[in-house]
């Protein structure tokens, strides 16, 4: 499956006005793709479990940002 055929889903926290967005796509069972609008041709491949861990850390502010409510 080519990059143009993948069905990407934009984060609800992304803003179109600034051009900053994160998108996710399911490529195969147990595989998730993650990409930024800055580099759409360079996705990161991960698993659902690793993505959940990343999101937990982001929400807790462990990656340099403030914790989200």
LINHUZI-V653441 format. One record per residue. N is the residue number from 1. RES is the residue in one small letter. SS is DSSP state (2 for helix, 1 for strand, 0 for the rest). BURIAL is # if it has 16 or more other ideal C-beta (glycine too) atoms within 10 Angstrom, else .. Layout:
n: (N | N)
res: (RES | RES)
ss: (SS | SS)
burial: (BURIAL | BURIAL)
This chain:
n: (1 | 2 | 3 | 4 | 5 | 6 | 7 | 8 | 9 | 10 | 11 | 12 | 13 | 14 | 15 | 16 | 17 | 18 | 19 | 20 | 21 | 22 | 23 | 24 | 25 | 26 | 27 | 28 | 29 | 30 | 31 | 32 | 33 | 34 | 35 | 36 | 37 | 38 | 39 | 40 | 41 | 42 | 43 | 44 | 45 | 46 | 47 | 48 | 49 | 50 | 51 | 52 | 53 | 54 | 55 | 56 | 57 | 58 | 59 | 60 | 61 | 62 | 63 | 64 | 65 | 66 | 67 | 68 | 69)
res: (x | x | x | x | x | x | x | x | x | x | x | x | x | x | x | x | x | x | x | x | x | x | x | x | x | x | x | x | x | x | x | x | x | x | x | x | x | x | x | x | x | x | x | x | x | x | x | x | x | x | x | x | x | x | x | x | x | x | x | x | x | x | x | x | x | x | x | x | x)
ss: (0 | 0 | 2 | 2 | 2 | 0 | 0 | 0 | 1 | 1 | 0 | 0 | 0 | 0 | 1 | 0 | 0 | 0 | 0 | 1 | 0 | 1 | 1 | 1 | 1 | 1 | 1 | 1 | 0 | 0 | 1 | 1 | 1 | 1 | 1 | 1 | 2 | 2 | 2 | 0 | 0 | 0 | 0 | 1 | 1 | 1 | 0 | 2 | 2 | 2 | 2 | 2 | 2 | 2 | 2 | 2 | 2 | 2 | 2 | 0 | 0 | 0 | 0 | 0 | 0 | 0 | 0 | 0 | 0)
burial: (. | . | . | . | . | . | . | . | . | . | . | . | . | . | . | . | . | . | . | . | # | . | # | # | # | . | . | . | . | . | . | # | # | # | # | . | . | . | . | . | . | . | # | . | . | # | . | . | . | . | . | . | . | . | . | . | . | . | . | . | . | . | . | . | . | . | . | . | .)
